[in-house]
Amino acid sequence: MVYLLIVLATITRFIPHTWNFSPVYGALLFGGAKMKKRDALWFPALVLGTSDVILTRFVYDFRVGWGELFQIAAFVSIAMMGWTFARRCTLGRLAVACVAGPTAFHLISNFGVWLEFHTYPASWGGLVACYVAAIPFFGRTFASTVLFAGMLFGVQHYCSSRASNVAQRRLCTAEHAENCH
């Protein structure tokens, strides 16, 4: 089910939307928490890498370069943040991951932009300028991560709590039936 969620979130990249506001980031956190660690690395890399190549080459009509590897690494870094939930999901851990995931994505992906496109000077000042120029995109990445990760983990928590309550009621009903005979 988590694999399908990541594929569906990736497909939304082909639907017109605000730049960097996507369910992909929340799905990556959720996938990182629910998938085997190895799968949480290669699966998003494959699916999002493929979608990036298709979008870059055929939708935006840009060339695909080696900088694409930074973009893939940035996506995988978000899934790795999901590992913090593998054993236990708390609101505090979710908050930290919702900040750390987009921050890692911002730092890694924009470092790749700075290296590959030469839009900014090849200096410390050029790198800082690249990061500063990308702040509006970071804000949208952060907002969408909080929104979609909150929804996914919230729904999962609600469903597991509900299933636990149903199981507990069945157990109580079974114990009550035994006491009546």
Contacts in CASP RR format, 6 or more apart in sequence:
PFRMAT RR
TARGET T0000
AUTHOR 0000-0000-0000
METHOD contacts of the structure
MODEL  1
MVYLLIVLATITRFIPHTWNFSPVYGALLFGGAKMKKRDALWFPALVLGT
SDVILTRFVYDFRVGWGELFQIAAFVSIAMMGWTFARRCTLGRLAVACVA
GPTAFHLISNFGVWLEFHTYPASWGGLVACYVAAIPFFGRTFASTVLFAG
MLFGVQHYCSSRASNVAQRRLCTAEHAENCH
2 30 0 8 1.000
2 31 0 8 1.000
2 34 0 8 1.000
2 35 0 8 1.000
3 35 0 8 1.000
3 39 0 8 1.000
3 43 0 8 1.000
5 27 0 8 1.000
5 30 0 8 1.000
5 31 0 8 1.000
5 152 0 8 1.000
6 24 0 8 1.000
6 27 0 8 1.000
6 28 0 8 1.000
6 31 0 8 1.000
6 43 0 8 1.000
6 44 0 8 1.000
6 47 0 8 1.000
7 47 0 8 1.000
8 23 0 8 1.000
8 27 0 8 1.000
9 22 0 8 1.000
9 23 0 8 1.000
9 24 0 8 1.000
9 26 0 8 1.000
9 27 0 8 1.000
9 28 0 8 1.000
9 148 0 8 1.000
10 24 0 8 1.000
10 47 0 8 1.000
10 48 0 8 1.000
10 51 0 8 1.000
11 51 0 8 1.000
12 22 0 8 1.000
12 23 0 8 1.000
12 24 0 8 1.000
13 22 0 8 1.000
13 24 0 8 1.000
13 51 0 8 1.000
13 55 0 8 1.000
14 51 0 8 1.000
14 55 0 8 1.000
14 59 0 8 1.000
18 140 0 8 1.000
19 137 0 8 1.000
19 140 0 8 1.000
20 137 0 8 1.000
20 138 0 8 1.000
20 139 0 8 1.000
20 140 0 8 1.000
20 141 0 8 1.000
20 144 0 8 1.000
21 140 0 8 1.000
21 141 0 8 1.000
21 143 0 8 1.000
21 144 0 8 1.000
22 144 0 8 1.000
22 148 0 8 1.000
23 144 0 8 1.000
23 148 0 8 1.000
24 48 0 8 1.000
24 75 0 8 1.000
25 78 0 8 1.000
25 101 0 8 1.000
25 102 0 8 1.000
25 105 0 8 1.000
25 141 0 8 1.000
25 144 0 8 1.000
25 145 0 8 1.000
25 148 0 8 1.000
25 149 0 8 1.000
26 78 0 8 1.000
26 144 0 8 1.000
26 145 0 8 1.000
26 148 0 8 1.000
26 149 0 8 1.000
26 150 0 8 1.000
26 152 0 8 1.000
27 148 0 8 1.000
27 152 0 8 1.000
28 44 0 8 1.000
28 75 0 8 1.000
28 78 0 8 1.000
28 79 0 8 1.000
28 82 0 8 1.000
29 78 0 8 1.000
29 79 0 8 1.000
29 81 0 8 1.000
29 82 0 8 1.000
29 85 0 8 1.000
29 97 0 8 1.000
29 98 0 8 1.000
29 101 0 8 1.000
29 145 0 8 1.000
29 149 0 8 1.000
29 152 0 8 1.000
29 153 0 8 1.000
30 82 0 8 1.000
30 149 0 8 1.000
30 152 0 8 1.000
30 153 0 8 1.000
30 156 0 8 1.000
31 40 0 8 1.000
31 44 0 8 1.000
31 79 0 8 1.000
31 82 0 8 1.000
32 40 0 8 1.000
32 79 0 8 1.000
32 80 0 8 1.000
32 81 0 8 1.000
32 82 0 8 1.000
32 83 0 8 1.000
32 85 0 8 1.000
32 86 0 8 1.000
33 82 0 8 1.000
33 83 0 8 1.000
33 84 0 8 1.000
33 85 0 8 1.000
33 86 0 8 1.000
33 89 0 8 1.000
33 153 0 8 1.000
35 43 0 8 1.000
35 79 0 8 1.000
37 83 0 8 1.000
37 86 0 8 1.000
40 79 0 8 1.000
40 80 0 8 1.000
40 82 0 8 1.000
40 83 0 8 1.000
41 76 0 8 1.000
41 79 0 8 1.000
41 80 0 8 1.000
44 75 0 8 1.000
44 76 0 8 1.000
44 79 0 8 1.000
45 72 0 8 1.000
45 75 0 8 1.000
45 76 0 8 1.000
48 71 0 8 1.000
48 72 0 8 1.000
48 75 0 8 1.000
49 68 0 8 1.000
49 71 0 8 1.000
49 72 0 8 1.000
49 75 0 8 1.000
52 64 0 8 1.000
52 68 0 8 1.000
52 71 0 8 1.000
52 72 0 8 1.000
53 64 0 8 1.000
53 68 0 8 1.000
56 62 0 8 1.000
56 63 0 8 1.000
56 64 0 8 1.000
56 68 0 8 1.000
57 63 0 8 1.000
57 64 0 8 1.000
65 116 0 8 1.000
66 116 0 8 1.000
67 112 0 8 1.000
67 113 0 8 1.000
67 115 0 8 1.000
67 116 0 8 1.000
70 108 0 8 1.000
70 109 0 8 1.000
70 111 0 8 1.000
70 112 0 8 1.000
70 113 0 8 1.000
70 115 0 8 1.000
70 116 0 8 1.000
71 109 0 8 1.000
71 112 0 8 1.000
73 108 0 8 1.000
74 104 0 8 1.000
74 105 0 8 1.000
74 106 0 8 1.000
74 108 0 8 1.000
74 109 0 8 1.000
75 105 0 8 1.000
77 101 0 8 1.000
77 104 0 8 1.000
77 105 0 8 1.000
77 108 0 8 1.000
78 101 0 8 1.000
78 102 0 8 1.000
78 104 0 8 1.000
78 105 0 8 1.000
78 145 0 8 1.000
81 97 0 8 1.000
81 100 0 8 1.000
81 101 0 8 1.000
81 104 0 8 1.000
82 97 0 8 1.000
84 93 0 8 1.000
84 96 0 8 1.000
84 97 0 8 1.000
85 93 0 8 1.000
85 94 0 8 1.000
85 97 0 8 1.000
85 153 0 8 1.000
89 153 0 8 1.000
89 156 0 8 1.000
89 157 0 8 1.000
94 149 0 8 1.000
94 150 0 8 1.000
94 153 0 8 1.000
97 149 0 8 1.000
98 142 0 8 1.000
98 145 0 8 1.000
98 146 0 8 1.000
98 149 0 8 1.000
98 150 0 8 1.000
99 142 0 8 1.000
101 145 0 8 1.000
102 138 0 8 1.000
102 139 0 8 1.000
102 141 0 8 1.000
102 142 0 8 1.000
102 145 0 8 1.000
103 138 0 8 1.000
105 141 0 8 1.000
106 131 0 8 1.000
106 134 0 8 1.000
106 137 0 8 1.000
106 138 0 8 1.000
106 141 0 8 1.000
107 131 0 8 1.000
110 130 0 8 1.000
110 131 0 8 1.000
110 134 0 8 1.000
111 127 0 8 1.000
111 130 0 8 1.000
113 119 0 8 1.000
113 130 0 8 1.000
113 134 0 8 1.000
114 120 0 8 1.000
114 126 0 8 1.000
114 127 0 8 1.000
114 130 0 8 1.000
119 130 0 8 1.000
120 126 0 8 1.000
120 127 0 8 1.000
120 129 0 8 1.000
120 130 0 8 1.000
120 133 0 8 1.000
121 129 0 8 1.000
END
